[in-house]
């Protein structure tokens, strides 16, 4: 086989191996290494490219954002700040039809701004919001669906681990990616709230629930004490990046330090919990580093095989326009989302399609936002649907099946798809803030 055929077969082999359960970085790295060896018939060249991929990943300065923001998110989650912001949002929305669902979305949006993790959001709000909604007779499918749908905000609203991974793979500024994620994240949160209001008005049986009247409203002092820590963190991290006072790495360090101080002041951090947080941060960082390293050699393999050039020639030959290319791209991400997690989708499709997008004069930052939003839909779709599995596991309630979680999340996946179409049609929604 010629290099191009080897490259095409290798991409298919990677997807098949991952689907069969092979650890993603191992599938990416091993197949890419063997493909380079076969294409050049040179084992030493394959080894040298592997060494370069490893050294580039380890020595990349911006990679320091990963452990810092991961640590900050874990500290915030373990300090119980998610429950605090939910209490505030619930106090504001509970007298509206579907209000507890709206409060869950609002709380998830704020929580996402300091955690950057959909999994953390799904875990926290499964324990906090779902029991509250069931208490007031909400439809169980709606209750778990709104938690699943709003949990994806953690990967879109900065600081987001997926935005960091994309920036490293596509060699874009982490700060630019963070800023570009603000408006799309807020737009999706508003769309969710609007969808809940619409469902409450026209399909009340799907929402269910009664308006909460038997709980006292939070006082001004309670609202301040529960929201101030998160507001301080958001202003410190995103404000520091936006104003240029802090680089993304410095913002991560400042946020991690401030998060730890807040947890200590609230007496929610013990030495044992601190050590567990450090260990968990190390595990997550190592896993992401392994992914980035595997993606680096994968990108080099694609370049040697000429796969991006082949795709470009196919585009020119068939005169495929922007709309057609994006349609194919979104379909591919939706398909892969049924099999793979978000990081895997980004690592596989970005090296294939980014070389096609840049010659068209399109922003790589905008393309990153579209990619992350499209890939995140996979968190809500079977059979993988990681957020749905996390919610089911966290609840441990026999009354709610995994099928209920997936069906409840489906309307929110459709809303997310609608927002994705808007972001593709109007790029300024994501990159306008950078101008």
C-alpha positions as CSV (number, residue, x, y, z in Angstrom):
1,X,0.0,0.0,0.0
2,X,1.1,3.5,-0.7
3,X,1.4,6.1,2.2
4,X,-2.0,7.6,1.5
5,X,-3.8,4.2,1.7
6,X,-1.9,3.4,4.9
7,X,-3.0,6.7,6.4
8,X,-6.7,6.2,5.5
9,X,-6.6,2.6,6.9
10,X,-4.9,3.8,10.1
11,X,-7.6,6.3,10.8
12,X,-10.3,3.6,10.4
13,X,-8.1,1.2,12.5
14,X,-7.9,3.8,15.4
15,X,-11.7,4.2,15.5
16,X,-12.3,0.5,15.4
17,X,-9.7,-0.2,18.2
18,X,-11.3,2.5,20.4
19,X,-14.7,1.1,19.8
20,X,-13.4,-2.3,20.8
21,X,-12.3,-0.9,24.1
22,X,-8.6,-0.2,23.6
23,X,-7.3,2.8,25.7
24,X,-7.5,5.8,23.4
25,X,-3.9,7.1,23.6
26,X,-2.6,3.6,23.1
27,X,-4.8,3.2,20.0
28,X,-3.7,6.6,18.6
29,X,0.0,6.2,19.4
30,X,0.5,2.6,18.5
31,X,-1.4,2.7,15.1
32,X,0.4,6.0,14.2
33,X,3.8,4.6,15.1
34,X,3.3,1.5,13.1
35,X,1.9,3.5,10.2
36,X,4.9,5.7,10.0
37,X,7.2,2.7,10.2
38,X,5.3,1.0,7.3
39,X,5.1,4.2,5.2
40,X,8.9,5.0,5.4
41,X,10.1,1.5,6.1
42,X,12.3,3.1,8.7
43,X,11.9,2.1,12.4
44,X,14.4,4.7,13.5
45,X,12.4,7.5,11.9
46,X,9.2,6.3,13.7
47,X,11.1,6.2,17.0
48,X,12.5,9.7,16.5
49,X,9.1,11.2,15.7
50,X,7.7,9.5,18.8
51,X,10.5,11.1,20.9
52,X,9.7,14.5,19.3
53,X,6.0,14.1,20.1
54,X,6.7,13.2,23.7
55,X,9.2,16.1,24.2
56,X,7.0,18.6,22.5
57,X,4.0,17.7,24.7
58,X,6.0,17.7,28.0
59,X,7.9,20.9,27.2
60,X,4.8,22.9,26.0
61,X,4.5,25.9,28.4
62,X,0.8,26.2,27.9
63,X,0.2,22.6,29.1
64,X,0.8,24.0,32.6
65,X,-2.8,25.3,32.4
66,X,-4.1,21.7,32.6
67,X,-3.0,20.8,36.2
68,X,-3.7,24.3,37.5
69,X,-7.2,24.6,36.2
70,X,-7.9,20.9,37.1
71,X,-6.8,21.5,40.7
72,X,-8.9,24.7,40.9
73,X,-12.0,22.8,39.6
74,X,-11.6,19.9,42.0
75,X,-11.1,22.3,45.0
76,X,-14.3,24.2,44.1
77,X,-16.2,21.0,43.7
78,X,-15.0,19.4,46.9
79,X,-15.6,22.7,48.8
80,X,-19.3,22.4,48.1
81,X,-19.6,25.7,46.1
82,X,-21.8,23.9,43.5
83,X,-24.5,23.4,46.1
84,X,-24.2,27.0,47.2
85,X,-24.8,28.5,43.8
86,X,-27.6,26.1,43.2
87,X,-29.4,27.3,46.4
88,X,-29.1,30.9,45.1
89,X,-30.4,30.1,41.7
90,X,-33.2,27.9,43.1
91,X,-34.3,30.8,45.3
92,X,-34.5,33.1,42.2
93,X,-36.3,30.7,39.8
94,X,-38.4,28.4,41.9
95,X,-41.7,30.3,41.6
96,X,-41.7,29.9,37.8
97,X,-43.1,26.8,36.0
98,X,-40.0,24.6,35.5
99,X,-38.1,27.0,37.7
100,X,-36.0,24.4,39.5
101,X,-34.8,23.1,36.1
102,X,-33.9,26.7,35.1
103,X,-32.1,27.1,38.4
104,X,-30.1,24.0,37.6
105,X,-29.0,25.4,34.2
106,X,-28.1,28.8,35.8
107,X,-26.1,27.1,38.6
108,X,-24.3,24.9,36.1
109,X,-23.3,27.9,34.0
110,X,-21.8,29.6,37.0
111,X,-20.2,26.4,38.3
112,X,-18.7,25.7,34.9
113,X,-16.9,29.1,35.0
114,X,-14.6,27.7,37.7
115,X,-14.5,24.0,37.2
116,X,-14.3,23.4,33.4
117,X,-15.6,19.8,33.8
118,X,-18.9,18.4,32.5
119,X,-18.3,15.2,34.6
120,X,-17.9,17.3,37.8
121,X,-21.1,19.2,37.0
122,X,-23.1,16.1,36.3
123,X,-21.9,14.5,39.6
124,X,-22.6,17.5,41.8
125,X,-26.0,18.5,40.4
126,X,-27.3,14.9,40.2
127,X,-26.9,14.9,44.0
128,X,-28.2,18.4,44.6
129,X,-30.9,19.1,41.9
130,X,-32.5,15.8,41.0
131,X,-33.8,15.0,44.5
132,X,-35.1,18.5,44.8
133,X,-37.0,18.2,41.5
134,X,-38.4,14.8,42.4
135,X,-39.5,16.2,45.8
136,X,-41.8,18.6,43.9
137,X,-43.2,16.1,41.5
138,X,-41.1,16.9,38.4
139,X,-41.0,14.3,35.6
140,X,-38.0,12.1,36.5
141,X,-36.9,12.1,32.9
142,X,-37.0,15.9,32.8
143,X,-35.1,16.0,36.1
144,X,-32.2,13.9,35.0
145,X,-32.3,15.4,31.4
146,X,-31.8,18.9,32.6
147,X,-28.9,17.9,34.7
148,X,-27.3,16.0,31.8
149,X,-28.0,18.8,29.3
150,X,-26.7,21.6,31.5
151,X,-23.6,19.6,32.5
152,X,-22.0,20.1,29.1
153,X,-21.7,23.8,29.9
154,X,-18.6,22.7,31.9
155,X,-16.7,21.9,28.7
156,X,-17.7,25.1,26.8
157,X,-17.7,27.9,29.4
158,X,-14.0,28.6,30.2
159,X,-11.9,27.4,31.8
160,X,-12.5,24.2,29.9
161,X,-10.2,21.2,29.6
162,X,-11.5,20.6,26.1
163,X,-10.7,24.1,25.0
164,X,-7.2,23.6,26.4
165,X,-6.8,20.3,24.6
166,X,-7.9,21.9,21.3
167,X,-5.6,24.8,21.7
168,X,-2.6,22.4,22.2
169,X,-3.6,20.3,19.2
170,X,-4.3,23.2,16.9
171,X,-1.5,25.4,18.3
172,X,-3.9,28.2,19.2
173,X,-3.8,30.6,22.2
174,X,-5.5,29.2,25.3
175,X,-6.5,32.7,26.3
176,X,-8.2,33.3,22.9
177,X,-10.0,30.0,23.2
178,X,-11.2,30.8,26.7
179,X,-12.6,34.2,25.6
180,X,-14.2,32.7,22.5
181,X,-16.1,30.2,24.7
182,X,-17.8,32.8,26.8
183,X,-20.6,33.9,24.5
184,X,-21.4,30.4,23.1
185,X,-21.5,29.0,26.6
186,X,-23.9,31.7,27.8
187,X,-25.9,31.4,24.6
188,X,-26.4,27.7,25.2
189,X,-27.4,28.3,28.8
190,X,-30.0,30.9,27.7
191,X,-31.3,28.5,25.0
192,X,-31.7,25.8,27.6
193,X,-33.7,28.1,29.9
194,X,-35.8,29.2,26.9
195,X,-36.5,25.6,26.0
196,X,-37.5,24.8,29.6
197,X,-39.9,27.7,29.6
198,X,-41.3,26.6,26.2
199,X,-41.8,23.0,27.4
200,X,-43.4,24.2,30.6
201,X,-45.9,26.2,28.6
202,X,-46.7,23.8,25.7
203,X,-45.7,20.3,27.0
204,X,-46.3,20.6,30.8
205,X,-46.5,16.8,31.2
206,X,-42.8,16.4,30.1
207,X,-41.7,19.0,32.7
208,X,-44.2,18.2,35.5
209,X,-43.6,19.8,38.9
210,X,-45.3,22.2,41.2
211,X,-44.3,25.7,42.0
212,X,-42.3,25.9,45.2
213,X,-44.0,28.1,47.9
214,X,-43.1,26.4,51.1
215,X,-39.5,27.3,51.4
216,X,-38.3,30.7,52.7
217,X,-36.3,32.9,50.3
218,X,-32.6,33.5,50.9
219,X,-31.7,36.7,52.6
220,X,-29.3,39.2,51.0
221,X,-26.5,38.1,53.4
222,X,-26.9,34.5,52.5
223,X,-26.9,35.2,48.8
224,X,-23.7,37.3,49.1
225,X,-21.9,34.6,51.2
226,X,-22.8,31.8,48.8
227,X,-22.0,33.7,45.5
228,X,-19.1,35.9,46.4
229,X,-16.4,33.2,46.4
230,X,-17.4,32.0,42.9
231,X,-17.7,35.6,41.6
232,X,-14.2,36.4,43.0
233,X,-12.8,33.3,41.2
234,X,-14.4,34.1,37.9
235,X,-13.3,37.7,38.0
236,X,-9.8,36.7,38.9
237,X,-9.4,34.1,36.3
238,X,-11.3,35.3,33.3
239,X,-10.9,39.0,34.2
240,X,-7.2,38.5,34.5
241,X,-7.0,36.9,31.1
242,X,-9.4,39.3,29.3
243,X,-7.6,42.4,30.6
244,X,-4.2,41.0,29.8
245,X,-3.0,41.2,33.4
246,X,-2.5,37.5,33.6
247,X,-1.5,34.8,31.1
248,X,-3.7,31.7,31.1
249,X,-1.0,29.8,33.1
250,X,-0.8,32.7,35.6
251,X,-4.6,32.8,35.8
252,X,-4.7,29.1,36.5
253,X,-2.1,29.4,39.2
254,X,-4.0,32.4,40.8
255,X,-7.3,30.6,40.5
256,X,-6.0,27.4,42.1
257,X,-4.4,29.4,45.0
258,X,-7.6,31.5,45.5
259,X,-9.8,28.4,45.4
260,X,-7.6,26.7,48.1
261,X,-7.8,29.8,50.3
262,X,-11.6,30.0,50.0
263,X,-11.9,26.3,50.8
264,X,-9.7,26.8,53.9
265,X,-11.6,29.9,55.0
266,X,-14.9,28.0,54.7
267,X,-13.3,25.1,56.7
268,X,-14.1,22.6,54.0
269,X,-10.5,21.5,53.3
270,X,-8.7,19.0,55.4
271,X,-5.1,17.7,54.9
272,X,-6.4,14.4,53.8
273,X,-8.8,16.0,51.3
274,X,-6.1,18.2,50.0
275,X,-3.8,15.2,49.4
276,X,-6.6,13.4,47.6
277,X,-7.2,16.4,45.4
278,X,-3.5,16.5,44.5
279,X,-3.5,12.8,43.6
280,X,-6.6,13.2,41.5
281,X,-5.1,16.3,39.8
282,X,-2.0,14.2,38.9
283,X,-4.1,11.4,37.5
284,X,-6.2,13.7,35.3
285,X,-3.1,15.6,34.1
286,X,-1.2,12.4,33.2
287,X,-4.2,11.1,31.3
288,X,-4.5,14.3,29.3
289,X,-0.7,14.5,28.7
290,X,-0.8,10.9,27.3
291,X,-3.7,12.0,25.0
292,X,-1.8,15.0,23.7
293,X,1.4,13.0,23.1
294,X,-0.6,10.4,21.2
295,X,-2.4,13.1,19.2
296,X,1.0,14.7,18.3
297,X,2.4,11.6,16.6
298,X,-1.0,11.0,15.0
299,X,-0.9,14.5,13.4
300,X,2.6,13.8,12.1
301,X,1.5,10.5,10.7
302,X,-1.4,12.1,8.8
303,X,1.0,14.7,7.4
304,X,3.4,12.1,6.2
305,X,0.5,10.1,4.6
306,X,-0.9,13.1,2.9
307,X,-4.4,12.5,4.1
308,X,-5.3,16.3,4.6
309,X,-4.0,17.0,1.1
310,X,-6.2,14.2,-0.2
311,X,-9.2,15.6,1.5
312,X,-8.4,19.0,0.0
313,X,-8.2,17.6,-3.5
314,X,-11.5,15.8,-3.0
315,X,-13.0,19.2,-2.0
316,X,-11.7,20.9,-5.0
317,X,-12.6,18.1,-7.4
318,X,-16.2,18.0,-6.3
319,X,-16.4,21.8,-5.6
320,X,-17.6,21.3,-2.1
321,X,-18.6,24.6,-0.5
322,X,-18.4,25.8,3.1
323,X,-21.9,24.6,4.0
324,X,-21.3,21.1,2.6
325,X,-18.0,20.7,4.4
326,X,-19.4,21.8,7.7
327,X,-22.5,19.5,7.2
328,X,-20.1,16.5,6.7
329,X,-18.0,17.6,9.7
330,X,-21.0,17.9,12.1
331,X,-22.3,14.5,10.9
332,X,-18.9,13.0,11.5
333,X,-18.7,14.4,15.0
334,X,-22.3,13.3,15.8
335,X,-21.5,9.8,14.6
336,X,-18.2,9.6,16.6
337,X,-20.0,11.0,19.6
338,X,-22.0,7.7,19.8
339,X,-18.7,5.9,20.2
340,X,-16.0,8.1,21.7
341,X,-15.5,10.8,24.4
342,X,-15.1,14.4,23.6
343,X,-11.3,14.5,23.8
344,X,-10.9,11.5,21.5
345,X,-13.2,13.2,18.9
346,X,-11.1,16.4,19.0
347,X,-7.8,14.5,18.7
348,X,-9.1,12.5,15.7
349,X,-11.0,15.0,13.6
350,X,-9.0,18.3,14.1
351,X,-5.8,17.1,12.4
352,X,-7.9,15.9,9.5
353,X,-10.1,19.0,9.0
354,X,-8.1,22.0,10.3
355,X,-5.8,22.0,7.2
356,X,-8.9,22.3,5.1
357,X,-10.4,25.1,7.1
358,X,-7.5,27.5,7.4
359,X,-7.0,27.9,3.6
360,X,-10.6,29.1,3.4
361,X,-9.7,32.1,5.6
362,X,-11.8,30.8,8.5
363,X,-10.7,31.3,12.1
364,X,-9.1,28.3,13.8
365,X,-10.4,29.7,17.1
366,X,-14.0,29.7,15.8
367,X,-13.4,26.2,14.4
368,X,-12.3,25.1,17.9
369,X,-15.6,26.3,19.5
370,X,-17.6,24.6,16.8
371,X,-15.6,21.4,17.3
372,X,-16.0,21.4,21.1
373,X,-19.7,22.1,21.0
374,X,-20.3,19.4,18.3
375,X,-18.2,16.9,20.2
376,X,-19.9,17.7,23.5
377,X,-23.3,16.5,22.0
378,X,-21.8,13.0,22.3
379,X,-22.0,13.3,26.1
380,X,-25.8,13.1,25.8
381,X,-26.1,10.4,23.1
382,X,-26.1,6.6,23.5
383,X,-24.3,4.3,23.7
384,X,-21.4,6.2,25.3
385,X,-23.1,9.3,26.8
386,X,-20.6,9.7,29.6
387,X,-22.6,12.4,31.4
388,X,-25.7,10.2,31.4
389,X,-23.7,7.3,32.9
390,X,-22.3,9.6,35.6
391,X,-25.8,10.8,36.5
392,X,-27.2,7.3,36.7
393,X,-24.3,6.1,38.8
394,X,-24.4,9.1,41.1
395,X,-28.1,8.8,41.7
396,X,-28.2,5.1,42.4
397,X,-32.0,5.2,42.2
398,X,-33.8,2.2,40.8
399,X,-36.8,4.3,39.9
400,X,-34.7,6.1,37.2
401,X,-33.2,3.9,34.5
402,X,-30.3,4.7,32.1
403,X,-33.0,4.9,29.3
404,X,-34.8,7.6,31.3
405,X,-31.6,9.6,31.5
406,X,-30.9,9.3,27.7
407,X,-34.5,10.2,26.8
408,X,-34.5,13.1,29.2
409,X,-31.3,14.4,27.7
410,X,-32.5,14.1,24.1
411,X,-34.4,17.4,23.9
412,X,-31.3,19.2,25.3
413,X,-29.1,17.5,22.7
414,X,-31.4,18.9,20.0
415,X,-31.2,22.4,21.6
416,X,-27.4,22.1,21.6
417,X,-27.5,21.1,17.9
418,X,-29.5,24.2,17.2
419,X,-27.0,26.4,18.9
420,X,-24.2,24.7,17.0
421,X,-25.9,25.6,13.7
422,X,-26.1,29.3,14.9
423,X,-22.4,29.2,15.8
424,X,-21.5,27.9,12.3
425,X,-23.8,30.4,10.5
426,X,-22.7,33.4,12.6
427,X,-18.9,33.0,13.5
428,X,-18.9,36.4,15.2
429,X,-20.9,34.9,18.1
430,X,-17.7,33.2,19.2
431,X,-14.8,35.3,17.8
432,X,-16.5,38.7,18.0
433,X,-15.2,39.2,21.6
434,X,-11.6,38.9,20.3
435,X,-11.9,41.9,18.0
